[in-house]
Amino acid sequence: MARKTKAEAAATREALLEAAEEVFFAKGVARTSLEQIARHAGLTRGAVYWHFKNKGDLFMALVEQVRMPFQSLMDEVDKVDAELSPLESIRLACHAGLVRLEQPSYQRILSILLHRCEFFSDINPLDMQEEIGNECFQEMLAVFVLAKEQQLLRDDLSPEVATRLMQSMLGGLFHDWLRNPEAFSIRERGGELIDTSIRMMQR
């Protein structure tokens, strides 16, 4: 059999990730087999093992597609206007994150991580959520520290508490929305909550 080109290999990997997303969402991670994913993608199980060590490896690759490091959102905002204040950068970065969340693939994969993934073999969904949450906290905290240094935060509000408030608000909003995405637009409701939170935090 002829060796696959890089483009063909990349297309196969993408097809497997798309199939995994659909089957995990429908059945849950623990109840899905690699055979089912391969069949759904119109491929063999050997193709799965060519690209992924096991189901855990495939699942983690799927989650990596929707990770949104806060710093990457900040970089996105800074490309538009590098002169923004730290609080305005946080506000706009959070808005940018909400825009991404409304993309169907982001919604499905994060719903799988939060609601359709049980503990099994080498996958611990709580550890993955903790890792993502801690990464976001540290990156957001650095910007709130800068806001405090520039005397933009209220005197009685520390950068640590400001970060916890913002992260807790966004986490609650996110979980409410994932339970029933048709109930409201996360971009509209979240945008209002973000703007209000920033106004309450600033001097």
C-alpha positions in Angstrom: 0.0 0.0 0.0 1.4 3.4 -0.9 2.5 5.6 1.9 0.0 8.4 2.7 1.0 12.0 2.0 1.1 14.4 4.9 -2.1 16.0 3.5 -3.9 12.6 3.4 -2.7 11.7 6.9 -3.9 15.1 8.2 -7.3 14.6 6.5 -7.6 11.1 8.1 -6.8 12.5 11.6 -9.3 15.3 11.1 -12.0 12.8 10.0 -11.3 10.7 13.2 -11.6 13.7 15.4 -14.8 14.8 13.8 -16.2 11.3 14.2 -15.1 11.1 17.8 -16.8 14.4 18.5 -20.1 13.2 17.1 -20.1 9.7 18.7 -18.8 10.9 22.1 -21.5 13.6 22.2 -24.2 11.0 21.3 -23.1 8.1 23.5 -20.7 9.5 26.1 -17.0 8.8 26.2 -17.0 5.6 28.3 -19.7 3.9 26.2 -17.9 4.7 22.9 -15.4 2.2 21.4 -12.6 3.0 19.0 -14.3 0.6 16.6 -17.5 2.8 16.6 -15.4 5.9 16.0 -13.6 4.3 13.1 -16.8 3.0 11.5 -18.5 6.4 11.9 -15.5 7.9 10.1 -15.6 5.3 7.4 -12.1 4.1 8.4 -10.6 1.1 10.0 -9.6 0.7 13.7 -6.0 0.5 12.4 -6.3 4.0 11.2 -7.2 5.1 14.7 -4.2 3.5 16.2 -2.0 5.0 13.5 -2.8 8.5 14.8 -3.7 7.9 18.5 -2.3 5.6 21.2 -5.7 4.8 22.7 -9.1 6.4 23.4 -7.7 8.6 26.0 -5.1 10.1 23.6 -7.9 10.7 21.0 -10.1 12.4 23.6 -7.3 14.7 24.8 -6.5 15.6 21.2 -10.2 16.6 20.9 -10.2 18.7 24.0 -7.0 20.5 22.8 -9.0 21.8 19.8 -11.1 23.9 22.1 -8.7 25.0 24.7 -8.7 28.8 25.0 -5.7 30.0 26.9 -6.6 33.4 28.3 -3.3 34.8 26.9 -4.3 33.8 23.4 -7.5 35.7 23.8 -5.6 38.7 25.1 -3.2 38.5 22.1 -6.2 38.4 19.8 -7.5 41.6 21.4 -4.1 43.3 21.4 -3.7 42.8 17.6 -6.7 45.1 17.2 -5.6 47.8 19.7 -2.3 47.5 21.7 -3.2 50.6 23.7 -6.1 49.2 25.7 -6.1 49.4 29.4 -5.7 46.1 31.3 -9.4 46.1 32.4 -10.6 46.8 28.9 -8.3 44.0 27.6 -9.8 41.6 30.0 -13.3 42.7 29.0 -12.7 42.3 25.3 -10.8 39.0 25.7 -13.8 37.5 27.6 -16.1 38.7 24.9 -13.8 37.0 22.3 -14.1 33.8 24.3 -17.9 33.9 24.2 -17.8 34.3 20.4 -15.8 31.1 20.1 -18.1 29.2 22.5 -21.0 29.8 20.2 -19.3 27.8 17.5 -21.0 24.4 17.4 -17.8 22.3 17.7 -16.7 24.2 20.8 -20.1 23.7 22.3 -20.2 20.0 21.7 -16.6 19.2 22.8 -16.9 21.2 26.0 -20.3 19.6 26.7 -18.6 16.2 26.3 -15.8 17.2 28.7 -18.3 18.5 31.3 -21.3 16.3 31.0 -20.5 13.2 28.9 -17.1 12.0 30.2 -16.8 9.6 33.1 -13.6 8.5 34.9 -12.0 5.7 32.9 -8.6 4.2 32.3 -6.2 7.1 31.7 -8.8 9.9 31.6 -9.8 12.0 34.6 -12.1 14.7 33.4 -11.9 16.6 36.7 -8.1 16.8 36.4 -8.5 18.1 32.8 -11.0 20.8 33.9 -8.8 21.7 36.9 -5.7 22.1 34.6 -7.6 24.3 32.2 -9.1 26.4 35.0 -5.8 26.9 36.7 -4.1 28.0 33.5 -6.9 30.5 32.8 -6.7 31.8 36.4 -3.0 32.5 36.4 -3.1 34.2 33.0 -6.1 36.4 33.9 -4.5 37.2 37.3 -1.4 38.6 35.7 -3.6 41.2 33.9 -5.6 42.1 37.0 -2.2 42.6 38.8 -1.3 45.1 36.1 -4.7 46.8 36.5 -4.0 47.1 40.2 -0.5 48.6 39.6 -2.1 51.2 37.3 -4.7 52.0 40.0 -7.6 50.9 37.9 -9.1 48.5 40.4 -11.2 49.5 43.4 -9.1 50.0 46.5 -10.8 47.3 48.4 -10.5 44.7 45.6 -7.3 42.6 45.3 -6.3 41.1 41.9 -6.8 37.6 43.3 -10.4 38.2 44.4 -11.1 40.1 41.1 -9.9 37.0 39.1 -11.9 34.6 41.3 -15.0 36.7 40.8 -14.6 36.9 37.0 -13.8 33.2 36.7 -16.6 32.1 39.0 -19.1 34.2 37.1 -18.0 32.9 33.7 -18.0 29.3 34.9 -21.5 29.5 36.3 -22.7 31.2 33.1 -21.0 28.5 31.0 -22.5 25.6 32.9 -26.0 27.1 32.8 -25.7 27.6 29.1 -24.5 24.1 28.3 -27.4 22.6 30.2 -29.7 24.2 27.7 -27.9 26.2 24.9 -31.2 27.1 23.3 -32.4 29.0 26.4 -30.3 32.1 25.8 -27.4 33.5 23.8 -24.2 33.1 25.8 -22.7 35.9 23.8 -25.5 38.4 24.7 -26.1 37.4 28.3 -22.4 36.8 29.0 -21.5 40.1 27.4 -23.8 42.0 29.7 -22.5 40.1 32.8 -18.8 40.7 31.8 -19.4 44.4 31.2 -21.3 44.8 34.5 -18.5 42.9 36.4 -15.8 45.1 35.0 -17.7 48.3 35.9 -18.2 47.1 39.5 -14.5 46.3 39.8 -13.0 49.5 38.5 -12.3 52.6 40.5 
